[in-house]
Amino acid sequence: MLLDTASLYYRAYFGVPDSVKAPDGTPVNAVRGLLDFIGRLVQDHRPDDLVACMDADWRPHWRVELIPSYKAHRVAVETETGPDVEETPDTLAPQVPIIEAALDAFGIARVGVAGYEADDVIGTLTARATGPVDIVTGDRDLYQLVDDARRRRVLYPLKGVGTLQVTDEAWLREKYGVDGPGYADLALLRGDPSDGLPGVPGIGEKTAAKLLDAYGDLAGILAAVGDPKSKLTPTQRKRLEESRPYLAVAPKVVKVASDVPLPAFDPTLPHLPAQPELVDALAHRWGLGGAVSRLSGALRP
C-alpha cells in the first residue's frame, strides 16, 4: 500500500476540526486525522508493506522548464537554490514535521527523493513491485497507474478513508472511456487548471476521450493530424497542430516517473512501534493519545 501522504494530510486538515489542538494550543488536526486514516487503512486492508510517499519537491524544476505554468499559481515563495515554497494554510505547515516524526517513531517507511514529487516515488515503487499494489490518494493524476493485469488499483477517498472508490480499469472505462495509461493522455489533452496545465484549446474531457477511442493514444492522434484522410474536424486539426509544442513536452510533465533513484528502506508494515518511548513522548507533547492508541491497535496482528 502506497500513500500519497500530502494528499491525505490535506484531506485530514480540512476534514478534522481545527479545534483539535495540542495542550499548548497548537492545532494538530492534520496529524490526528492522518494517523487515524492510516489506522483505518491498516485495519481494513491489512497490507504487508506500507510506504508513506512524500513530496521532497512538489514542483520539480525539470517539469517547470518544460511547462513554466506548472503549479505556478500555488507558489508562495520562489527560490533559486531549492524547491519553491508551496502556498499552505498557516496552521498546516507546522504540523508536517510532527507528522514526519510520528511516522518515523512508529517505523512506517517514509520515502521522498530530492527533485521528485510523491507521485514519482509512487510510480517507481509501483513499477518495481512484484505483487498487488493499492495506491491511496485524493489525486486523480495517479489513475494513470491503474493496471488490472498487474493488480494495480487506486483507492480514492470519498469520505475519510472509510469510504473508498476502488478505481480499476472497468471503473475508468465507464467514467472516462480510457484505461490507466490512456488517462495520462486524456489529462494532458483536456488540461488541468489545478496543476497549471493548459491543455489543447477547445478539447475537453469528452472530446479527448473520443479522440483517444478513435486513434488509440496521443501518438495516434498526432498522426491523424498529419493525415488528410483522418476524420478530425478542421477545427480539431487546427487546434492540435497549433498545440504541437505543448503536446511534445506535456507527456513528460504529466506522466509520473518510474525510474526515481530511491534510497534503501524497509517497507514492511510494523506490528509494534519502532520507538515506543518516542511515540509516547509525541502523544503526550501533542495530545495525540487517542490517535496513537488507535494506530497501535490497528498495527497488532
C-alpha positions in Angstrom: 0.0 0.0 0.0 1.4 3.3 -1.1 0.2 6.5 0.5 0.2 9.9 -1.3 0.9 11.4 2.1 0.4 15.1 1.4 -2.9 14.4 -0.4 -4.1 12.5 2.7 -2.9 15.0 5.3 -4.5 17.9 3.4 -7.8 15.9 3.5 -7.3 15.3 7.2 -6.6 19.0 7.8 -9.8 20.1 6.1 -11.8 17.1 7.4 -10.9 17.3 11.1 -12.0 20.4 13.0 -9.2 22.9 13.8 -10.4 22.8 17.4 -8.3 19.6 17.8 -5.2 21.1 19.4 -2.2 20.1 21.5 -2.1 21.1 25.2 -0.2 24.3 24.3 -2.9 25.3 21.8 -1.1 24.2 18.6 -3.5 22.8 16.0 -2.9 19.1 15.4 -6.0 18.2 13.4 -4.0 17.1 10.3 -1.7 14.9 12.5 -4.5 13.2 14.3 -6.5 12.8 11.1 -3.7 11.2 9.2 -2.8 8.8 12.0 -6.5 7.8 12.1 -6.5 7.4 8.3 -3.5 5.1 8.4 -5.0 3.1 11.3 -8.3 2.6 9.4 -6.4 1.7 6.2 -4.4 -0.9 8.0 -7.4 -2.3 9.8 -9.5 -2.6 6.7 -6.9 -3.8 4.2 -4.1 -5.4 6.2 -1.2 -4.6 3.8 2.1 -6.5 4.2 4.0 -3.4 3.2 3.1 0.3 3.7 5.0 3.3 2.4 4.3 6.9 3.1 5.4 8.6 -0.1 6.5 12.3 0.4 6.9 15.4 -1.8 10.6 16.2 -1.4 9.9 18.7 -4.3 6.3 19.4 -5.0 7.2 21.4 -8.2 10.3 19.9 -9.8 12.4 22.3 -11.8 12.6 19.8 -14.7 8.8 19.9 -15.1 8.7 23.7 -14.8 11.4 24.0 -17.5 9.1 22.1 -19.9 5.8 23.9 -18.9 6.5 27.1 -16.9 2.9 27.4 -15.8 3.1 24.0 -14.0 1.7 24.7 -10.5 2.8 28.3 -10.8 -0.4 29.6 -9.2 0.4 27.7 -6.0 3.8 29.2 -5.4 4.1 31.2 -2.2 7.9 31.9 -2.4 10.2 31.2 -5.3 13.7 30.0 -4.5 16.8 29.8 -6.7 18.7 27.0 -4.9 15.9 24.7 -3.6 12.3 23.8 -4.1 9.8 26.6 -4.4 7.6 27.1 -1.3 4.0 26.0 -1.8 1.2 28.1 -0.5 0.0 26.2 2.6 -2.5 27.1 5.3 -0.7 28.8 8.2 -1.8 26.1 10.7 -1.0 23.1 8.4 2.7 23.8 7.7 3.8 23.4 11.3 2.1 20.1 11.5 4.1 18.4 8.8 7.3 17.9 10.9 5.1 16.4 13.6 3.6 14.0 11.0 7.1 13.0 9.8 8.3 12.4 13.4 5.2 10.3 14.2 5.7 8.1 11.1 9.3 7.6 11.9 8.6 6.8 15.6 6.1 4.1 14.5 8.6 2.7 12.0 6.3 3.4 9.0 8.5 3.8 5.9 8.6 7.4 4.7 10.2 8.0 1.3 10.9 11.2 -0.6 13.6 12.0 -3.1 15.0 15.4 -3.9 13.8 16.7 -7.3 10.7 14.5 -7.4 7.1 14.5 -6.3 5.4 11.8 -4.2 3.7 10.8 -7.4 7.0 9.9 -8.9 8.0 7.8 -5.9 4.7 6.0 -6.1 5.2 5.5 -9.9 8.7 4.0 -9.3 7.5 1.7 -6.4 4.6 0.6 -8.5 6.8 -0.3 -11.4 9.2 -2.3 -9.2 6.5 -4.2 -7.2 6.0 -7.8 -8.0 2.8 -8.2 -6.1 -0.5 -6.3 -6.0 -0.4 -2.6 -5.2 -3.0 -0.3 -3.7 -2.4 3.4 -4.1 -4.3 5.6 -1.7 -4.6 9.2 -3.0 -7.0 12.0 -3.5 -5.2 13.0 -6.7 -6.7 11.7 -9.9 -3.4 12.0 -11.7 -2.4 8.6 -10.3 -5.3 6.9 -12.2 -2.7 6.5 -14.9 -1.1 3.7 -12.8 -4.2 1.5 -12.8 -3.4 -1.8 -14.4 -5.7 -4.8 -13.8 -3.3 -7.3 -15.3 -0.6 -6.3 -12.8 -3.1 -5.8 -10.0 -2.5 -2.1 -9.6 -5.5 0.0 -8.4 -6.2 3.4 -6.8 -8.2 3.8 -3.6 -9.7 7.3 -3.8 -11.1 8.6 -0.5 -14.7 9.8 -0.8 -15.4 10.3 2.9 -12.3 10.0 5.1 -10.8 6.7 4.2 -13.7 4.6 5.4 -15.4 5.0 2.1 -13.0 4.5 -0.8 -13.7 4.5 -4.5 -11.9 1.4 -5.9 -10.5 2.6 -9.2 -9.8 -0.2 -11.6 -9.8 -0.4 -15.4 -13.6 -1.1 -15.6 -14.3 2.0 -13.5 -12.0 4.1 -15.6 -13.6 3.0 -18.9 -17.1 3.6 -17.5 -16.2 7.1 -16.2 -13.7 8.4 -18.7 -13.7 5.9 -21.6 -9.9 5.1 -21.2 -7.6 2.7 -19.4 -4.8 3.6 -17.0 -2.2 4.8 -19.4 -4.9 6.5 -21.5 -5.8 8.6 -18.5 -2.5 10.5 -18.8 -3.2 11.3 -22.4 -6.7 12.4 -21.6 -5.4 14.6 -18.8 -2.8 16.4 -20.9 -5.3 16.9 -23.8 -8.0 18.4 -21.6 -5.6 20.3 -19.3 -5.8 20.7 -15.6 -6.1 24.2 -14.1 -5.3 22.9 -10.6 -1.8 21.9 -11.9 -1.4 24.8 -14.4 -1.6 22.6 -17.4 -3.2 24.5 -20.4 -4.4 21.5 -22.4 -5.5 21.9 -26.0 -7.9 24.8 -26.5 -11.4 23.5 -27.3 -10.7 19.9 -26.3 -12.5 19.0 -23.1 -12.7 15.7 -21.4 -15.4 14.1 -23.6 -13.7 15.2 -26.9 -10.4 13.9 -25.6 -11.9 10.5 -24.8 -13.5 10.3 -28.2 -10.2 11.1 -29.9 -8.4 8.5 -27.8 -11.1 5.9 -28.6 -10.7 6.7 -32.4 -6.9 6.9 -32.6 -5.6 4.9 -29.6 -3.2 7.3 -27.9 -1.6 10.7 -28.2 0.8 9.5 -30.9 -2.1 8.1 -32.9 -4.0 11.5 -32.6 -0.9 13.4 -33.8 -0.5 11.0 -36.7 -4.1 11.7 -37.6 -3.4 15.5 -37.6 -0.9 14.9 -40.4 -3.2 12.5 -42.3 -5.6 14.4 -44.6 -7.8 11.3 -44.8 -8.5 11.2 -41.0 -11.9 12.1 -39.6 -10.7 15.0 -37.5 -12.8 18.1 -37.9 -11.0 21.1 -39.4 -11.1 22.9 -36.0 -9.7 19.9 -34.1 -6.9 19.5 -36.7 -6.0 23.2 -36.5 -6.0 23.3 -32.7 -4.0 20.1 -32.3 -1.5 21.4 -34.9 -1.1 24.7 -33.1 -0.6 22.8 -29.8 2.2 20.6 -31.0 4.9 22.4 -29.0 2.8 21.8 -25.8 2.0 18.2 -26.8 5.7 17.5 -27.4 6.6 18.2 -23.7 3.3 17.5 -21.8 3.7 13.7 -21.6 6.9 14.0 -19.6 5.3 16.5 -17.2 2.0 14.6 -16.8 3.3 11.1 -16.7 4.8 10.0 -13.3 8.4 8.9 -13.3 9.1 5.3 -12.9 12.9 5.5 -12.5 13.4 7.6 -9.4 16.7 6.7 -7.6 15.1 5.6 -4.3 17.1 5.2 -1.0 17.3 1.9 0.7 14.4 1.4 3.1 12.2 -1.3 4.7 8.6 -1.2 3.6 7.4 -3.9 5.9 4.4 -2.7 8.0 5.5 -2.8 11.7 3.4 -4.7 14.2 4.7 -2.6 17.1 6.0 0.9 17.2 9.7 1.0 16.3 10.4 3.6 19.0 7.7 3.2 21.6 9.2 5.8 24.1 9.3 8.4 21.3 5.7 7.5 20.3 4.6 8.0 23.9 6.5 11.3 24.1 4.9 12.6 20.9 1.5 11.5 22.1 2.0 13.4 25.4 3.6 16.5 23.8 0.9 17.0 21.1 -2.1 15.5 22.8 -2.4 12.6 20.4 -3.0 9.8 22.8 -6.3 8.6 21.2 -4.9 8.5 17.7 -1.7 6.8 18.8 -3.6 4.1 20.6 -5.9 3.5 17.7 -3.0 3.2 15.2 -1.0 1.0 17.6 -4.0 -1.3 18.0 -4.5 -1.5 14.2 -0.9 -2.5 13.7 -1.1 -5.5 16.0 -1.5 -8.7 14.0 
